[in-house]
Amino acid sequence: MRPIPDPRRRFNRGERTALYLAADGRCMACGSELEPGWHADHHRPHSRGGATDVINGQALCPTCNLKKGDRTVAELREWQSEALEKFLRLPGDFLCVATPGAGKTRFALAAAEALVQRGEIQKIIVVAPTAHMRNQWARAANAVFGIQLDPRFTNGDGAPARDFDGIAVTYQSVASQPLLYRRIATMSRTLVILDEVHHGGDTLSWGSALREAFGDASRRLLLSGTPDRTDGNAVPFVTYDKDRRFVADYSYDYGQALADRQGVVRPIAFAAMDGDARWLDASSVESKLKLSQTDPTTRAKALSSALLADGPWITSVLRAANDELTSHRELVPDAAGLVVADDQFKAVKYASLLEQISGEKPTLAISDIPDASEEIARFTKADTRWIVAVAMVSEGVDIPRLVVGVYATAKSTELFFKQVAGRFVRTRGEDDYSCATLYIPSVDPLVSYAAEIERTVPRALKEAEERAEREAQEGSGSGRQLEFDMVVPLAPSEAVHMATILSGDSFTEAELRSAEEYAKLANLPANVTPAQAAQLLRIAGMRHAAPDPVQTAPAALTDKKAAVRKDLNRLVGRLHRITNKPHRHINADLNKHCGDTVATASLDNLEKRKVLLARLISDATP
């Protein structure tokens, strides 16, 4: 059982003086002269029950304190440490843009802890979009750093309780009484953390309220995973470039996270599901069109048909997603899935369908349920299969066991799409090798968003923003679902898998099935998905067809092995150019992993080497 921390976590002035004198004015770790801002540190961490007493204290320079094994930086990922170092070095507002799942909360809490240790702040205010996220912040602060945030503070309380280190509130609360929070933020030296800060531009009144409330706070830390807005609303405390895009002080995008060796995020494949949609327009004329053939004038009408709560399209998609989840649970028993619906009526219907398909009642996270936030928290720790929501888990909710999703909504903004995709990229650590799958309607712009989600170069971001702006002008770019005026949706066909998109590459159903067969024959790990196998084969330059298991004539076998050896030489050379690892070391590793040598290996063994090299090249490619 975790020890109960001392209710007082900061050394007072007299205790700091005693620690300074006991250390003779020098860091107890490195011996350097202590400068203003030195840290009064707990030998036994306060979060682990260490007393705030001189017998458990020591004087350290900030560098040594932040390197301690029991301290926060030792537990930070590389990007978090880099961002923290920059945050502590730069004065003023600091915007950190990091992909969903990367660990923005831990970084921000480490920053708060460091500022407390340096004596720069005394209190913390966290502002989050939802009540659930507010509670999530409080739990994380206590569990990881022993920081006590009050998530139950209300405007009617007037002032926070003194035994808390700070409060966690919502943007709505701040907007309703900005002068109250202005007073709270200036009563002590305060760090204000604005989580998913782009919400500060949701309405003009929210932006002005945030400026009034926190304009005079000691420090402001701004966080976002999907920062850019396309509605023109300015976000307070954010710096913009000439194209009206956020200028981040530190950025860590999905491509960087995916290439990181610390298991920051997992890859995600997008299964684009096609099918025939049918509807009656105002003149009672029946129309029929494939989802993949829609344009901006027909997309909303087609989706109204596909997303019919009891229609064959959504039913077949939910069935396919449940089968995918079952395969995941064979390896990870508590793997889970999420369905994002347009509205509460459809969410309830989809949950009923899933119960019939899976034999297990899903969790519902909708606003009509009084304890929806607690339902999400319970689902996070449970081992049940499905959760169905409208918007409550589209942003900021941390459920790392989610690996399968269904995008069953007509919302088509890039911001919302990325928020939903972000729910599936969170890993459980370095040993989490799973690839998530999100089932989406095969309509643009959703398919385009999926294809570009890992392309984070400025050109791609610019194009995405321009496209979203065009959609806003066309009436389909708002945060609301698309309008279905004067349209009567009719039953669509069942869904047909059109393609799966992974890392910007698109693979047809035929390619996936042949790659799946090859993966079995090549004995690839069970958690390698068909899309990942197809990608490995494409990198290796191999055709998407299973190798013929029938034994061939000796001469043909010799020719085949010679051709594969040439491919191996080419791939070894490519890996050498990427990693600078000597050829002989690469070949030695292959011999150790696959057994035998290139000269004496069987054809199957040589083919396995090609697949392994393709995986190594894929992992090493920036």
Residue, then its C-alpha position, 0 to 999 in steps of 0.5 A: m500500500r502506498p504511504i500517505p504523503d506528509p500533508r505539507r510538501r514544501f520546506n519552509r524558509g527556516e528549513r531551507t536555510a538549515l539545508y543550505l547551511a548544512a550543505d555549506g552552500r554547495c550542491m550535495a550531489c555535484g558540489s557546485e555552488l548553489e545559486p538562487g533557485w536551488h532545490a530543497d529536495h526530499h531524500r525519500p520522495h514526498s509522493r512516496g511518503g517522505a516527510t517534509d523535514v530537514i532529516n529527509g531533506q538535502a540542498l541540490c542544484p536544479t540539474c542534479n535534482l532533475k536527474k535523480g532516479d526517483r524524480t520526474v525526469a528519470e521517468l520522462r520520455e526523451w521528447q518530454s525531457e527536451a520540452l521540459e528543458k526548453f520550458l524551464r529556459l524560456p520565459g513567458d507563455f509556452l505552447c507544446v503541440a504533441t500528438p495524442g497519446a504522446g504524454k502531454t499530461r506527464f510533461a506538464l506535471a513535470a514542468a509544474e513540479a520543477l517550477v515548484q522546486r525552483g520556488e517560481i510558483q506556489k499554486i497550479i490551475v489546470v483548465a480542461p475541456t470536460a469534467h472527465m478530463r478535469n478528473q483525469w488530470a487530478r488522478a494523474a497528478n496525484a498518482v505520478f507526482g503526489i501533486q494534489l489538485d482539487p477537481r471538485f472545486t466549483n465557482g460557488d466555493g469562492a476560493p480553493a482549499r489551502d491544503f490543495d496544490g491547485i485546482a482542475v476546472t473546465y473552460q466553461s467554469v472559467a468563462s462563466q466567472p473570469l474575475l473569480y479566476r483572475r483573483i485565484a490566479t493572482m493570490s499566489r504565484t500560479l502556473v496556469i495549464l491550458d489543456e487542449v488550448h484550441h478550445g479557448g477559441d470555441t467562442l469569442s466570449w471564452g477567449s476574452a474570459l481566458r485573457e481576463a482570468f489568466g492574463d496576469a498569472s505568473r506562468r502559462l503552459l499551453l497544450s494541444g494535440t490538434p491545435d489549428r482552428t479553421d473558423g477564424n476564432a483567435v486562441p488567447f496567449v497563442t502566437y500565430d504565423k503569417d498564415r494564421r497557424f499556431v507557432a509552437d515552442y515545442s512540437y512532437d508530431y505523430g511521425q516523430a512519435l511513431a519513429d520513436r524507440q520508446g513506444v510512444v504511439r502505435p501505428i494505426a490502419f484505416a479500413a475504408m468501407d464502401g457500399d451502396a447508399r440510397w435516399l429520397d430527395a425533396s422531389s421523391v426521386e430515389s438516388k443510389l450511389k457508392l460512398s466512394q463516388t460521392d462528392p460534396t453535394t452528395r456526401a451528406k445524403a449518402l452518409s445519412s443512409a450508411l449510418l442508419a441505426d439499424g441498416p445493413w451497412i453499419t451492421s456489417v461494419l460493426r461485425a467486421a470491427n468486432d471480428e478484428l477486436t476478437s483477433h486482438r483479444e486472443l493476444v491481449p485479453d483486455a483489448a477494447g473497441l470504440v464506436v463514435a456515433d452522431d447522436q445519442f439515439k444512434a449511440v444507443k442503437y449501435a450499442s444494442l447491435l454490438e450486444q447482439i453481435s458480440g454477446e456482451k453489453p457495451t459501455l455507453a458514454i453519453s450525456d444522458i447518463p448521469d455518471a458518464s465520466e465514471e463509466i469511462a473511468r471504469f471502462t478504462k480499467a475493465d476488460t470489457r469489449w466495447i464503449v459507444a460514445v458521441a463526443m465524450v471520448s473524442e479528445g483527451v481521454d486516455i484509454p490505452r487498451l483501445v485498438v479497434g474503432v468505428y467512425a460512425t459519424a458524419k462529422s467531417t472536420e479534420l480536427f475531429f477526425k484527428q481527435v478520434a484517431g488519437r484515441f487509438v494510438r496510445t500505447r502501453g509502453e515499449d512492449d506494445y507492438s499492436c497496430a490499431t484499426l479504425y473503420i471509416p466510411s470510404v468518403d472524402p475528405l475522411v479517406s484523405y485525412a487518413a492518407e495524410i495523418e502521418r504526413t506532417v510536413p508543412r506542405a501537407l498541413k497547409e493543404a489540409e487546412e486549406r481543404a478544411e477551409r473550403e469545406a467550411q465555406e461549403g457548409s460541411g466544415s463546422g464542428r456539427q454533423l452534416e445536415f440532411d435537409m429534405v432527404v429521406p435515407l433508405a436502407p443501404s447495402e452491406a459494407v464492402h472493404m475498399a482499401t486499408i490505409l497504413s502510413g500513407d500507403s493504400f492496400t486493396e483487399a486482394e493485397l491484404r489477403s495474399a499478404e496474410e497468407y504470406a505472413k502465415l507461411a513466413n511465420l511472422p509474429a501473430n500481432v502483425t496485421p495484414a496491412q503491416a505484412a503487405q507494407l513489409l512485402r512492399i518495402a522488400g519489393m516482393r510481389h503480393a502473392a503467397p509463395d508456392p509451397v509445392q516443391t520445384a525442380p532443383a534447377a528452378l530452386t537454384d535460380k530462385k535462391a540466387a534471385v533472393r540472395k540478390d534481393l538480400n544484398r540490396l536490402v542489407g545495403r539499404l539498411h547499412r545506409i540508413t543505420n551505418k551498421p556494417h554489412r557483416h554485423i547485419n548479416a551476423d544478426l540475421n544468421k543469429h535470428c534466422g539460423d544457418t547462413v546465406a550460403t546454406a540457408s533454405l529458400d524459406n529461410l532466405e525469404k524470412r530474412k527478406v521479411l525481417l530486413a524489411r521490418l528493420i528498414s521500416d523501423a529505422t526509416p525516419 
